[in-house]
Amino acid sequence: MKADLPNHMNDYQGIRKLLKSYTYPAMINMVVLALYNIVDRIFIGQGAGSLAICGLALTLPYVSLLGTVGTLTGVGVAIRIPTAISLGNLRLACKILGNAVILNLILSGILIILSFSYLDNILSAFGGSEQTIPYARNYLNILIPGSLLTNLNFTFSNAIRTSGFSRKSMTITLTGVIGNIILDPIFIFGFNMGIEGAAIATVLSMSVSSILIAIHFFTRSTPLKLSLTCFKPQLLILLSIIGIGMAAFIMNITTGMVNIIMNRYLVNYGGDHAIGAYGIISCYSILIAMLLMGTCQGMQPLLNYNYATGHTHFVKYTLKTAIQIGSYLACTGFLAGEIGAPWLVKAFTNDAELLKISTQGLRLTFIAMPLTGLQVIVTSYFQSIRQAPKAITMNISRQFIFLIPALGLFSHQWGLTGIWLAIPFADLMATLIAIFFLYRNRLVSSL
C-alpha cells in the first residue's frame, strides 16, 4: 500500500482505478460477513419453522450490540494502520494492531459476562414472548461467547486488508462462510439440532477463519508480524483507536437501541410474526448496508492520504466517485426489493402470514433506499477526515430525532404499515442532513 498510494494518485483516472481496487474486495468481504446471519436465518426458517425465525429475529438487536466492539477496533485499525504504513513505520502499525486486540479482548469479555448475567431480562425487554424467548436464548447461549471470535475476525480482517492483502482477507472470510453454509444443514437437519445447530455452525466457521488469520500474522510475508511487544498496552494508541472508531461504535449502539424500540412497536402492532418479518427484511437491508460499508472502507485510505497531504481536489473526486458507486448499489437494492419481494421472502419461510407481512414490509421500508447511498458515504467521509462529530450527528439524528418519533406517530396513525413507513421517512430526513453538511463544507458544487 505504501507504494500504491503515491504512485497512482497523480491523476483522476488513477484515483478511480485505485478506489475500485480497494472497494471491490472490501465489498465482497463485508457481504461475506453478512452472509453468516443470512444463511443461518434461511436454514432456520426452512428447517425449524416460523417461530424459530421469529426467535432468531429477536436476537438481532443484541447481535448488533455484540458487534460494536469489533466495529470500534476494526474501524480504528482500518484508518490508523494505513497511515502508519504509508509513513514507513511498520513498528507502530504492529503496535496499533496489538493494542486493538487487547482492547477487543477486554471489551468483549466484559460484554459476554454482562450478557449471561441478564440474558432473559434482555430478551424480554426486546419484545420476546413465551414462544420466542426459548429459541432466542438457545441461539445466544452459543453465539455470545462466539462473539469474541467475530469481533477479533472483524479487526484482523481490516488489518489484513489495509496492509496490502485485501484478496487474502476476502479469501479467509469467504472460507468461513463456505464452512458455515456446509455445516448449517448438517447440524440443523442432520443432527436435528434446530436453532442451536445454526449457532454451533457459525461459531465453528468463525474458528476456522480465526486460525487462518492467526497463521497470516505469524508468516514471513506479512509486514505486520506480531510479537509479544506489540501487545503491550499504550494509552495514546488505545485512545487513538477509540477516538477514530467511536463514531462507528456509536452508530452500532444506536442501531441496536433503535432495534429494541422497533421490536416493542412490532410486537404491539403485529405480534411475533411482525418481529420475524423485520428479521427477514433486515437481512436484505443489511446486505445493501454491507456493500455500502465496503465502498466506505475502499475510500478511507484514499481520503486519509489526500487529506493529510492537502490534495483537496483528489479528496473531492474520491468522495464524488464513492457517492456514485454507493448510489448505484442503493438503487439496485431498491429495484430488487420492490420487484422481487415475494421471491426474496420465500427464501426464508413458507408460512403464509409471515410471507404476507414480510413482503409488504420489504416494499415499504425500501421506498427511500436510493437515498441511502449518499447518506452512508457522506457519514463515512466525515469520519475519515477526522470530523467524527458530524458523522455522529448524522447517525443520531436519523435514529433518535427522526426514526423513533416517527415510529410512535406513524404506528398510532397507520398501525404496522406506519412502522414500516417510519424507516424510509428517517432515511429521507437523514439524507437532507447529509446534504446540509456537504453544503456547509462547500462540497455540493463539486459533486
C-alpha positions as CSV (number, residue, x, y, z in Angstrom):
1,M,0.0,0.0,0.0
2,K,2.8,2.4,0.8
3,A,3.9,2.2,-2.9
4,D,0.4,2.2,-4.3
5,L,-0.9,5.4,-2.9
6,P,1.6,8.0,-4.2
7,N,2.3,6.1,-7.5
8,H,-1.4,6.0,-8.6
9,M,-2.7,9.3,-7.1
10,N,-1.3,11.6,-9.7
11,D,-4.5,11.9,-11.8
12,Y,-8.2,11.4,-11.5
13,Q,-8.1,8.2,-13.5
14,G,-5.5,6.7,-11.1
15,I,-7.8,7.7,-8.1
16,R,-10.8,6.0,-9.7
17,K,-8.8,2.8,-10.5
18,L,-7.3,2.7,-7.0
19,L,-10.7,3.3,-5.4
20,K,-12.2,0.3,-7.3
21,S,-9.2,-1.9,-6.5
22,Y,-9.8,-1.2,-2.8
23,T,-13.6,-1.1,-2.8
24,Y,-14.5,-4.3,-4.6
25,P,-12.6,-6.7,-2.3
26,A,-13.9,-4.7,0.7
27,M,-17.4,-5.1,-0.6
28,I,-17.0,-8.8,-1.0
29,N,-15.5,-9.1,2.4
30,M,-18.4,-7.2,4.1
31,V,-21.1,-9.1,2.1
32,V,-19.5,-12.4,3.1
33,L,-19.6,-11.3,6.8
34,A,-23.4,-10.5,6.3
35,L,-23.9,-14.0,4.9
36,Y,-23.2,-15.6,8.3
37,N,-26.5,-14.3,9.6
38,I,-28.4,-14.6,6.4
39,V,-27.5,-18.2,5.8
40,D,-28.4,-19.0,9.4
41,R,-31.9,-17.4,9.0
42,I,-32.6,-19.2,5.7
43,F,-31.8,-22.6,7.1
44,I,-33.6,-22.0,10.4
45,G,-36.7,-20.6,8.6
46,Q,-36.9,-23.6,6.3
47,G,-35.8,-26.2,8.8
48,A,-37.2,-25.1,12.2
49,G,-40.3,-23.2,11.4
50,S,-41.7,-19.7,11.6
51,L,-41.5,-19.4,15.4
52,A,-37.8,-20.2,15.2
53,I,-37.1,-17.5,12.7
54,C,-39.1,-15.1,14.9
55,G,-37.0,-16.1,17.8
56,L,-33.8,-15.6,15.8
57,A,-35.1,-12.1,14.7
58,L,-35.5,-11.3,18.4
59,T,-31.7,-11.6,18.7
60,L,-31.0,-9.0,16.0
61,P,-30.6,-6.0,18.3
62,Y,-28.3,-8.0,20.6
63,V,-26.2,-9.4,17.8
64,S,-25.7,-5.8,16.7
65,L,-24.7,-4.7,20.2
66,L,-22.2,-7.6,20.5
67,G,-20.6,-6.5,17.3
68,T,-20.0,-3.0,18.5
69,V,-16.6,-4.0,19.9
70,G,-15.4,-5.3,16.6
71,T,-16.6,-2.2,14.9
72,L,-14.8,0.1,17.3
73,T,-11.4,-1.6,17.0
74,G,-11.9,-2.6,13.3
75,V,-12.5,1.0,12.1
76,G,-9.7,2.3,14.3
77,V,-7.3,-0.2,12.8
78,A,-8.6,0.4,9.2
79,I,-7.7,4.1,9.5
80,R,-4.6,4.1,11.7
81,I,-2.6,1.2,10.2
82,P,-2.6,2.5,6.5
83,T,-1.4,5.9,7.8
84,A,1.5,4.2,9.8
85,I,2.5,2.1,6.8
86,S,2.4,5.0,4.4
87,L,4.9,6.7,6.7
88,G,7.1,3.6,6.7
89,N,6.5,3.0,10.4
90,L,5.8,-0.8,10.5
91,R,6.7,-1.0,14.2
92,L,3.9,1.5,15.0
93,A,1.4,-0.4,12.7
94,C,2.1,-3.6,14.6
95,K,1.6,-1.9,18.0
96,I,-1.7,-0.4,16.7
97,L,-2.9,-3.9,15.8
98,G,-1.7,-5.5,19.1
99,N,-3.4,-2.8,21.2
100,A,-6.6,-3.2,19.2
101,V,-6.5,-6.9,20.0
102,I,-6.0,-6.2,23.7
103,L,-8.9,-3.7,23.7
104,N,-11.0,-6.1,21.8
105,L,-10.5,-8.9,24.3
106,I,-11.2,-6.7,27.3
107,L,-14.4,-5.2,26.0
108,S,-15.7,-8.4,24.5
109,G,-15.0,-10.2,27.9
110,I,-17.0,-7.6,29.8
111,L,-19.9,-7.7,27.3
112,I,-20.0,-11.6,27.5
113,I,-20.1,-11.6,31.3
114,L,-22.9,-9.0,31.4
115,S,-24.8,-10.8,28.6
116,F,-25.1,-14.1,30.5
117,S,-26.0,-12.3,33.8
118,Y,-29.1,-10.7,32.4
119,L,-30.0,-12.6,29.2
120,D,-33.6,-13.5,29.9
121,N,-34.4,-9.9,31.1
122,I,-32.7,-8.6,28.0
123,L,-34.8,-10.8,25.7
124,S,-38.0,-9.9,27.5
125,A,-37.1,-6.2,27.1
126,F,-36.5,-6.8,23.4
127,G,-40.1,-7.8,22.9
128,G,-39.8,-11.6,23.4
129,S,-42.7,-13.8,24.2
130,E,-43.0,-17.2,25.9
131,Q,-43.0,-18.7,22.3
132,T,-39.9,-16.9,21.0
133,I,-37.6,-16.4,24.0
134,P,-36.6,-20.1,24.3
135,Y,-35.4,-20.0,20.6
136,A,-33.5,-16.8,21.1
137,R,-31.9,-18.0,24.4
138,N,-30.7,-21.3,22.8
139,Y,-29.1,-19.4,19.9
140,L,-27.5,-16.7,22.1
141,N,-26.1,-19.1,24.7
142,I,-23.7,-20.3,22.0
143,L,-23.3,-17.1,19.9
144,I,-22.5,-14.8,22.8
145,P,-19.1,-16.5,23.7
146,G,-18.6,-16.8,19.9
147,S,-18.8,-13.0,19.6
148,L,-15.3,-12.9,20.8
149,L,-14.2,-14.6,17.6
150,T,-16.5,-12.4,15.5
151,N,-15.0,-9.2,16.9
152,L,-11.5,-10.4,16.5
153,N,-12.1,-11.5,13.0
154,F,-13.5,-8.1,12.0
155,T,-10.5,-6.4,13.5
156,F,-7.9,-8.7,11.9
157,S,-9.7,-8.7,8.5
158,N,-9.4,-4.9,8.4
159,A,-5.7,-5.1,9.4
160,I,-5.0,-7.7,6.6
161,R,-6.9,-5.7,4.0
162,T,-5.4,-2.3,4.8
163,S,-1.8,-3.7,5.0
164,G,-2.0,-4.7,1.3
165,F,-3.6,-8.2,1.4
166,S,-7.2,-7.4,0.5
167,R,-7.7,-10.5,-1.5
168,K,-6.3,-12.7,1.3
169,S,-8.7,-11.0,3.7
170,M,-11.6,-11.7,1.4
171,T,-10.5,-15.4,0.9
172,I,-10.2,-16.1,4.6
173,T,-13.6,-14.6,5.3
174,L,-15.1,-16.5,2.4
175,T,-13.7,-19.7,3.7
176,G,-15.5,-19.2,6.9
177,V,-18.8,-18.5,5.2
178,I,-18.5,-21.6,2.9
179,G,-17.8,-23.6,6.1
180,N,-21.0,-22.1,7.6
181,I,-23.1,-23.0,4.6
182,I,-21.8,-26.6,4.7
183,L,-22.2,-27.0,8.5
184,D,-25.6,-25.4,8.8
185,P,-27.7,-28.2,7.2
186,I,-25.5,-30.8,8.9
187,F,-26.2,-29.5,12.4
188,I,-29.8,-28.2,11.7
189,F,-31.1,-31.2,9.7
190,G,-28.6,-34.0,10.1
191,F,-28.2,-33.7,13.8
192,N,-31.7,-32.3,14.3
193,M,-30.3,-29.5,16.5
194,G,-32.5,-26.7,15.1
195,I,-31.5,-23.2,16.0
196,E,-28.7,-24.4,18.3
197,G,-27.2,-26.2,15.4
198,A,-27.1,-22.9,13.4
199,A,-25.2,-21.2,16.2
200,I,-22.7,-24.0,16.6
201,A,-22.1,-24.0,12.8
202,T,-21.5,-20.2,12.9
203,V,-19.0,-20.4,15.8
204,L,-17.1,-23.3,14.3
205,S,-16.9,-21.5,11.0
206,M,-15.6,-18.4,12.8
207,S,-13.0,-20.6,14.5
208,V,-11.7,-21.7,11.1
209,S,-11.3,-18.1,10.0
210,S,-9.6,-17.2,13.2
211,I,-7.0,-19.9,12.8
212,L,-6.3,-18.8,9.2
213,I,-5.9,-15.2,10.3
214,A,-3.6,-16.1,13.2
215,I,-1.4,-18.0,10.7
216,H,-1.2,-14.9,8.5
217,F,0.2,-12.7,11.2
218,F,3.0,-15.1,12.0
219,T,4.2,-15.7,8.4
220,R,7.3,-14.1,7.0
221,S,5.5,-12.4,4.1
222,T,3.3,-10.2,6.2
223,P,4.6,-6.6,7.0
224,L,2.6,-6.8,10.3
225,K,4.4,-9.6,12.0
226,L,3.1,-9.8,15.6
227,S,5.3,-10.3,18.6
228,L,4.7,-10.1,22.3
229,T,5.9,-6.5,22.4
230,C,3.1,-5.5,20.1
231,F,0.5,-6.4,22.8
232,K,1.9,-4.1,25.4
233,P,-0.9,-1.5,26.1
234,Q,0.0,2.1,25.2
235,L,-2.5,4.7,26.3
236,L,-2.1,7.0,23.4
237,I,-2.5,4.2,20.9
238,L,-5.6,2.9,22.7
239,L,-7.1,6.4,22.8
240,S,-6.5,7.0,19.1
241,I,-8.2,3.7,18.2
242,I,-11.2,4.6,20.4
243,G,-11.3,8.1,19.1
244,I,-11.3,7.1,15.4
245,G,-13.7,4.1,15.9
246,M,-16.1,6.0,18.3
247,A,-18.4,7.3,15.5
248,A,-18.9,3.8,14.1
249,F,-19.2,2.4,17.6
250,I,-22.0,4.9,18.5
251,M,-23.7,4.1,15.2
252,N,-23.8,0.5,16.1
253,I,-25.0,1.2,19.6
254,T,-27.8,3.5,18.4
255,T,-28.8,0.9,15.8
256,G,-29.1,-1.7,18.5
257,M,-31.1,0.6,20.7
258,V,-33.4,1.5,17.9
259,N,-33.9,-2.1,17.0
260,I,-35.0,-2.7,20.6
261,I,-37.6,0.1,20.3
262,M,-38.6,-1.2,16.9
263,N,-39.3,-4.7,18.3
264,R,-41.5,-3.2,21.0
265,Y,-43.7,-1.5,18.4
266,L,-43.7,-4.5,16.2
267,V,-44.8,-6.9,18.9
268,N,-47.6,-4.5,19.9
269,Y,-49.0,-4.0,16.4
270,G,-48.1,-7.3,14.7
271,G,-47.1,-9.9,17.3
272,D,-44.3,-12.4,16.9
273,H,-44.7,-12.6,13.2
274,A,-44.0,-8.9,12.8
275,I,-40.7,-9.3,14.6
276,G,-39.9,-12.3,12.3
277,A,-40.8,-10.2,9.2
278,Y,-38.4,-7.5,10.4
279,G,-35.7,-10.1,10.8
280,I,-36.2,-11.2,7.2
281,I,-36.3,-7.6,5.9
282,S,-33.2,-6.7,7.8
283,C,-31.2,-9.5,6.0
284,Y,-31.6,-7.6,2.7
285,S,-31.2,-4.1,4.2
286,I,-28.0,-5.3,6.0
287,L,-26.8,-6.8,2.7
288,I,-27.0,-3.4,1.0
289,A,-25.6,-1.7,4.0
290,M,-22.6,-4.0,3.9
291,L,-22.0,-3.2,0.2
292,L,-22.1,0.5,1.1
293,M,-19.7,-0.1,4.0
294,G,-17.3,-1.9,1.6
295,T,-17.4,1.3,-0.5
296,C,-16.6,3.3,2.6
297,Q,-13.7,1.1,3.5
298,G,-12.4,1.4,0.0
299,M,-12.4,5.2,0.0
300,Q,-11.0,5.6,3.5
301,P,-7.2,5.1,2.8
302,L,-7.5,7.4,-0.3
303,L,-9.2,10.1,1.7
304,N,-6.7,9.8,4.6
305,Y,-3.7,10.2,2.3
306,N,-5.0,13.0,0.2
307,Y,-6.5,14.9,3.1
308,A,-3.2,14.6,5.0
309,T,-1.2,15.8,2.0
310,G,-3.5,18.7,1.3
311,H,-4.8,17.4,-2.1
312,T,-8.3,18.7,-1.6
313,H,-9.2,18.2,-5.3
314,F,-8.5,14.5,-5.0
315,V,-10.4,14.3,-1.8
316,K,-13.5,15.8,-3.5
317,Y,-13.1,13.5,-6.5
318,T,-12.8,10.4,-4.3
319,L,-16.0,11.4,-2.4
320,K,-17.8,12.1,-5.7
321,T,-16.8,8.7,-7.2
322,A,-17.7,6.8,-3.9
323,I,-21.2,8.5,-3.9
324,Q,-21.7,7.4,-7.5
325,I,-20.8,3.8,-6.6
326,G,-22.9,3.9,-3.4
327,S,-26.0,5.4,-5.2
328,Y,-25.8,2.7,-7.9
329,L,-25.7,0.0,-5.3
330,A,-28.6,1.5,-3.3
331,C,-30.7,1.9,-6.5
332,T,-30.1,-1.7,-7.5
333,G,-31.1,-2.8,-4.0
334,F,-34.3,-0.7,-4.2
335,L,-35.3,-2.3,-7.5
336,A,-34.6,-5.8,-6.2
337,G,-36.7,-5.2,-3.1
338,E,-39.6,-3.6,-4.9
339,I,-39.8,-6.1,-7.8
340,G,-38.6,-9.3,-6.2
341,A,-40.0,-9.0,-2.7
342,P,-42.2,-12.2,-2.8
343,W,-39.4,-14.3,-4.1
344,L,-36.8,-12.9,-1.7
345,V,-39.1,-13.6,1.3
346,K,-39.8,-17.2,0.2
347,A,-36.1,-18.0,0.7
348,F,-36.8,-17.8,4.5
349,T,-40.2,-19.1,5.1
350,N,-43.3,-20.8,3.6
351,D,-45.6,-19.6,6.4
352,A,-48.5,-17.7,4.7
353,E,-48.9,-15.0,7.4
354,L,-45.2,-14.4,7.7
355,L,-44.9,-14.2,3.9
356,K,-47.6,-11.6,3.6
357,I,-46.3,-9.3,6.4
358,S,-42.7,-9.6,5.2
359,T,-43.4,-8.8,1.6
360,Q,-45.4,-5.7,2.4
361,G,-42.8,-4.6,4.9
362,L,-39.9,-5.1,2.5
363,R,-41.5,-3.0,-0.2
364,L,-42.4,-0.2,2.2
365,T,-39.1,0.0,4.0
366,F,-37.2,0.1,0.7
367,I,-39.0,3.1,-0.7
368,A,-36.2,5.5,0.2
369,M,-33.4,3.0,-0.4
370,P,-31.9,5.0,-3.3
371,L,-31.1,7.8,-0.9
372,T,-29.0,5.7,1.5
373,G,-26.0,5.5,-0.8
374,L,-25.3,9.2,-0.4
375,Q,-26.2,9.2,3.3
376,V,-23.8,6.4,4.3
377,I,-20.9,7.5,2.1
378,V,-21.1,11.1,3.4
379,T,-21.3,9.9,7.0
380,S,-18.1,7.8,6.5
381,Y,-16.4,10.7,4.6
382,F,-16.6,13.0,7.7
383,Q,-15.5,10.2,9.9
384,S,-12.4,9.6,7.6
385,I,-11.3,13.2,7.6
386,R,-11.4,13.4,11.4
387,Q,-14.7,15.2,11.6
388,A,-16.4,12.5,13.7
389,P,-18.9,14.8,15.4
390,K,-20.6,15.4,12.1
391,A,-20.8,11.7,11.3
392,I,-22.2,11.0,14.8
393,T,-24.7,13.9,14.4
394,M,-26.0,12.4,11.1
395,N,-26.4,9.0,12.6
396,I,-28.0,10.1,15.9
397,S,-30.4,12.5,14.1
398,R,-31.6,9.6,11.8
399,Q,-32.2,7.3,14.7
400,F,-33.3,9.5,17.6
401,I,-34.6,12.7,16.1
402,F,-36.5,11.2,13.1
403,L,-37.0,7.4,13.4
404,I,-38.1,6.9,17.0
405,P,-40.6,9.8,17.0
406,A,-41.9,8.6,13.6
407,L,-42.4,5.1,14.9
408,G,-44.7,6.5,17.6
409,L,-46.6,8.9,15.4
410,F,-46.9,6.7,12.3
411,S,-47.8,3.5,14.2
412,H,-50.6,5.3,16.1
413,Q,-51.9,6.6,12.7
414,W,-51.4,3.5,10.5
415,G,-50.5,0.6,12.7
416,L,-47.9,-1.9,11.4
417,T,-47.9,-0.1,8.0
418,G,-46.8,3.1,9.8
419,I,-43.9,1.3,11.5
420,W,-42.6,0.2,8.0
421,L,-43.0,3.8,6.6
422,A,-41.1,5.3,9.5
423,I,-37.9,3.8,8.1
424,P,-37.9,5.5,4.7
425,F,-39.0,8.7,6.4
426,A,-35.9,8.7,8.6
427,D,-33.7,7.9,5.6
428,L,-35.1,10.9,3.7
429,M,-34.5,13.3,6.6
430,A,-31.0,11.9,7.3
431,T,-30.1,12.4,3.6
432,L,-31.2,16.0,3.8
433,I,-28.9,16.4,6.9
434,A,-26.1,14.9,4.9
435,I,-26.7,17.3,2.0
436,F,-26.7,20.2,4.5
437,F,-23.3,19.2,5.8
438,L,-22.0,18.9,2.3
439,Y,-23.3,22.4,1.6
440,R,-21.7,23.8,4.7
441,N,-18.3,22.3,3.7
442,R,-18.7,23.7,0.1
443,L,-18.8,20.3,-1.4
444,V,-22.2,20.2,-3.1
445,S,-21.0,22.0,-6.3
446,S,-18.1,19.6,-6.7
447,L,-20.4,16.6,-6.8
